[in-house]
Protein backbone atom coordinates (compact mmCIF):
# COMPACT_ATOMS: atom_id res chain seq x y z
CA UNK A 1 0.00 0.00 0.00
CA UNK A 2 2.10 2.87 -1.33
CA UNK A 3 0.35 6.19 -0.87
CA UNK A 4 1.99 9.33 -2.17
CA UNK A 5 1.46 11.84 0.66
CA UNK A 6 2.88 14.71 -1.39
CA UNK A 7 -0.02 14.52 -3.83
CA UNK A 8 -3.37 15.93 -2.61
CA UNK A 9 -6.46 13.72 -2.68
CA UNK A 10 -8.47 16.27 -4.67
CA UNK A 11 -7.73 19.01 -7.16
CA UNK A 12 -7.55 22.51 -5.74
CA UNK A 13 -7.77 25.95 -7.20
CA UNK A 14 -4.00 25.96 -7.71
CA UNK A 15 -4.32 23.35 -10.46
CA UNK A 16 -6.64 25.39 -12.64
CA UNK A 17 -5.49 27.97 -15.16
CA UNK A 18 -7.31 31.32 -14.98
CA UNK A 19 -9.62 32.10 -17.86
CA UNK A 20 -8.38 35.10 -19.83
CA UNK A 21 -11.12 37.54 -20.73
CA UNK A 22 -11.11 40.23 -23.35
CA UNK A 23 -10.17 43.35 -21.44
CA UNK A 24 -11.76 46.45 -22.88
CA UNK A 25 -11.43 49.46 -20.55
CA UNK A 26 -14.56 51.10 -21.90
CA UNK A 27 -16.77 48.05 -21.51
CA UNK A 28 -15.41 45.99 -18.66
CA UNK A 29 -18.66 46.22 -16.65
CA UNK A 30 -21.07 44.67 -19.10
CA UNK A 31 -21.27 41.93 -21.70
CA UNK A 32 -23.41 44.18 -23.88
CA UNK A 33 -22.57 47.28 -25.94
CA UNK A 34 -19.89 45.61 -28.01
CA UNK A 35 -20.52 47.33 -31.33
CA UNK A 36 -18.05 49.85 -32.71
CA UNK A 37 -20.75 52.51 -32.91
CA UNK A 38 -21.55 52.12 -29.19
CA UNK A 39 -17.86 52.42 -28.31
CA UNK A 40 -17.52 55.57 -30.42
CA UNK A 41 -20.60 57.15 -28.83
CA UNK A 42 -19.31 56.38 -25.35
CA UNK A 43 -15.85 57.73 -26.19
CA UNK A 44 -17.31 61.00 -27.55
CA UNK A 45 -19.53 61.38 -24.48
CA UNK A 46 -16.61 60.84 -22.10
CA UNK A 47 -14.52 63.38 -24.03
CA UNK A 48 -17.30 65.98 -23.84
CA UNK A 49 -17.69 65.41 -20.11
CA UNK A 50 -13.97 65.84 -19.51
CA UNK A 51 -13.85 69.03 -21.58
CA UNK A 52 -16.80 70.58 -19.71
CA UNK A 53 -15.47 70.00 -16.19
CA UNK A 54 -13.70 73.37 -16.14
CA UNK A 55 -15.53 76.21 -17.83
CA UNK A 56 -15.58 79.97 -17.92
CA UNK A 57 -18.00 81.75 -15.60
CA UNK A 58 -19.89 84.70 -17.07
CA UNK A 59 -22.74 86.51 -15.27
CA UNK A 60 -24.44 89.23 -17.28
CA UNK A 61 -21.50 91.04 -18.81
CA UNK A 62 -19.10 90.24 -15.96
CA UNK A 63 -16.55 87.49 -16.38
CA UNK A 64 -14.86 85.85 -13.38
CA UNK A 65 -11.12 86.32 -13.84
CA UNK A 66 -9.84 85.78 -10.30
CA UNK A 67 -6.74 83.74 -9.57
CA UNK A 68 -8.62 81.10 -7.55
CA UNK A 69 -12.33 80.22 -7.36
CA UNK A 70 -12.21 79.53 -3.61
CA UNK A 71 -10.40 81.55 -0.95
CA UNK A 72 -8.92 79.42 1.81
CA UNK A 73 -8.52 80.66 5.36
CA UNK A 74 -5.69 80.12 6.27
CA UNK A 75 -4.17 80.54 2.82
CA UNK A 76 -1.31 78.19 3.78
CA UNK A 77 -1.56 75.36 6.31
CA UNK A 78 1.43 75.44 8.66
CA UNK A 79 2.25 72.97 11.42
CA UNK A 80 5.17 74.53 13.34
CA UNK A 81 7.35 73.03 16.07
CA UNK A 82 5.67 69.63 15.98
CA UNK A 83 6.55 66.63 18.14
CA UNK A 84 6.68 63.13 16.69
CA UNK A 85 3.73 60.84 17.55
CA UNK A 86 1.44 63.73 18.59
CA UNK A 87 -1.71 64.55 16.65
CA UNK A 88 -2.38 68.07 15.33
CA UNK A 89 -5.66 69.22 13.82
CA UNK A 90 -6.79 72.34 12.01
CA UNK A 91 -9.85 73.52 10.14
CA UNK A 92 -9.63 75.31 6.80
CA UNK A 93 -12.53 77.46 5.58
CA UNK A 94 -13.06 77.47 1.81
CA UNK A 95 -15.16 80.41 0.58
CA UNK A 96 -16.62 80.68 -2.93
CA UNK A 97 -15.33 83.99 -4.36
CA UNK A 98 -16.76 83.53 -7.86
CA UNK A 99 -19.83 85.33 -9.20
CA UNK A 100 -22.36 82.47 -9.01
CA UNK A 101 -22.74 78.94 -7.69
CA UNK A 102 -19.74 76.67 -7.93
CA UNK A 103 -18.85 73.09 -7.06
CA UNK A 104 -15.75 71.82 -5.31
CA UNK A 105 -13.98 68.47 -5.44
CA UNK A 106 -10.95 67.29 -3.47
CA UNK A 107 -8.55 65.90 -6.07
CA UNK A 108 -5.35 64.85 -4.34
CA UNK A 109 -2.80 65.28 -1.58
CA UNK A 110 0.94 65.40 -2.31
CA UNK A 111 2.64 61.99 -2.20
CA UNK A 112 5.16 63.20 0.38
CA UNK A 113 2.35 63.94 2.85
CA UNK A 114 0.00 60.99 2.35
CA UNK A 115 1.50 58.98 5.22
CA UNK A 116 1.21 61.84 7.71
CA UNK A 117 -1.88 63.86 6.83
CA UNK A 118 -5.52 62.81 6.82
CA UNK A 119 -8.15 64.99 5.17
CA UNK A 120 -11.83 65.06 6.06
CA UNK A 121 -13.85 66.81 3.40
CA UNK A 122 -17.48 66.20 2.57
CA UNK A 123 -18.24 67.60 -0.90
CA UNK A 124 -20.95 70.19 -0.31
CA UNK A 125 -22.47 70.09 -3.80
CA UNK A 126 -23.40 73.48 -5.22
CA UNK A 127 -22.00 76.37 -3.19
CA UNK A 128 -23.51 79.82 -3.70
CA UNK A 129 -21.27 82.86 -4.13
CA UNK A 130 -19.93 83.97 -0.74
CA UNK A 131 -20.81 80.71 1.02
CA UNK A 132 -18.24 78.49 2.73
CA UNK A 133 -17.45 74.88 3.47
CA UNK A 134 -14.84 73.28 5.71
CA UNK A 135 -11.84 71.01 5.28
CA UNK A 136 -10.45 69.29 8.38
CA UNK A 137 -6.73 68.46 8.30
CA UNK A 138 -5.15 66.02 10.76
CA UNK A 139 -1.35 65.84 10.94
CA UNK A 140 0.26 62.85 12.65
CA UNK A 141 4.06 63.14 12.34
CA UNK A 142 6.01 59.88 12.37
CA UNK A 143 9.44 61.30 11.50
CA UNK A 144 11.25 64.42 12.65
CA UNK A 145 11.69 66.12 9.25
CA UNK A 146 10.43 69.24 7.52
CA UNK A 147 7.65 68.39 5.07
CA UNK A 148 6.09 70.36 2.22
CA UNK A 149 3.24 69.63 -0.13
CA UNK A 150 -0.17 70.75 -1.26
CA UNK A 151 -3.82 69.82 -1.41
CA UNK A 152 -5.35 69.98 -4.90
CA UNK A 153 -8.97 70.96 -5.50
CA UNK A 154 -11.04 71.15 -8.67
CA UNK A 155 -13.83 73.72 -9.03
CA UNK A 156 -16.01 74.46 -12.05
CA UNK A 157 -13.84 77.46 -12.89
CA UNK A 158 -10.48 75.71 -12.52
CA UNK A 159 -8.00 73.94 -10.28
CA UNK A 160 -6.38 75.48 -7.22
CA UNK A 161 -4.08 74.30 -4.45
CA UNK A 162 -3.54 74.96 -0.77
CA UNK A 163 0.12 74.67 0.28
CA UNK A 164 1.07 72.74 3.43
CA UNK A 165 4.27 73.21 5.46
CA UNK A 166 5.29 71.10 8.43
CA UNK A 167 8.34 72.44 10.29
CA UNK A 168 10.32 70.78 13.08
CA UNK A 169 11.51 72.52 16.24
CA UNK A 170 14.66 74.55 15.72
N, C-alpha and C positions, 0 to 999 in steps of 0.2 A: 504494500500500500504506500506508494510514493505520491505524496501530495506536495505540490509546489506552493510554498507559503508566500512566495514573493509575488505570485499572480493573484489578483483579486477574484472573488467568486462571481462578481457581476461587473458589467461595464459601467463606468462612471462618466461624468461629463467630460473628464480629461481625455477620453478616447475619441470624442466626436470633434469633427472639424467645423468651425463656425461657417454659417451660410453667408456668403458675400452678397450684399444687396446693392442695387444701383443707387449710388449716392448722388442726389441732385439737390443742391442747397436751396433751390427755390421751392421744391416740392417734396421735402422729406417728411412732411406731416400727413400726407394723404396718398392713397393709391390712385386717386382720380386726377384730373387736370393734366394729362400728359401730352396734350397736343402742343405743337409749336406755337400756334396762335395764342393759346392760354398762357404759355410762358412769356411771350412777347408782351401781352397785355399786363401781366403781373409785373414784369420788369419796368415797363413804362410808368405804371402806377407808383411803384416804389421810388423811381427816379423823381417823379413829380413831388411826392411827399418829402423826399430829402431836400429838394430845392426850395420848398416852401416853409421849411422850419424857421429860417431866419428871413425876415422881410422888413421892408422899410415901413415906418409908422408915420402916416400923414393924417392930420386932423384939420379939416377946413383947408386953410392955405398954409398952416404951420407944419413943418417937418421936424421930427425929433432928430437932432444931430449931436446929442450928448455923448461923452466918452463911454459911459456905462449906463445900462438901463436900470440898474438897481444900485442904490448907495448903501454901503455897509457901514455899520457903526459898531465896533471900531473899524477903521479902514484897513488896518493890518492887525492880525492876531499875534500877540507877543506873550510868550511864557518866559519870564525872566527869573534867574536865580532858582532854578528848579532843583529838587532833590530826587535822586533815583528811587523808584518804587513808591512814590507818592502820587496821588491822583489830583489833577488840576482840571477845573471846569470853567467854561466861560460861555456867555450867550452873545450871539451876534444878531443884530437887527438888520434886516434887509428891507429897504424902502423903495417902492416903485417910483422912479423919478421921470418916467416917460409921460406922454400926454394922455394916454388912454389905458385901458386894461392891458395887462401883460401876464404871461405865464413864466414860471421859473422851474428849472430842472437841475438837480445836482448831477454833474457829469462825472467828476473824478477827483481823487485826492492824489497828490504826488506820491510816487513809488517810495521815496525815501522816508515818508511819514506814515505809511499804511500800517506799520507794526506798532506805532506809538499813539496814533490819534484815531478816535472814534467819532463819527459824525452822526448826529440825530437830526434829521430834516424830514418833515412830512410835507410833501408838495401841496401847496395850498390851492392849486387850481388857478382860476382867473383872479388876478390881484388888480384892484382899481388903482388909478393914479393917486399917489400919496399914501396908500395903505402899506402896511408892513407885515412881515412874517419873521419867524425866528429860526436860527440855526444854533444847535447846541454842540459845542466842541469839548471833548474830553481828551486830555493829554495824560498819558501814563508812561513816563520815561523809564526805559530799561537799561540805558547806557548813559554815561556822563559825557555827552558830546553836544556841540552846537548843531542844530538841525534847521534846515530851511526848506520851504516848499510852498505849495499853493493849493487852493480849492478851486475847481473849475465849475462854473455854472453856465447854463444855456437859457437865454430868454428869447422871446419872439424877435427882439430887435438885435440880437447878437450875443456872443460869448463874452464873459468877463471872469476875472479871477480875484480871489482874496488871498494876499500873501500871508504866510505863517512863518514866524521866527521863534525858535526855542533856544534860549541862551543859558549856559551853565553859570554857576557862581564864579566870580573872578577873584 
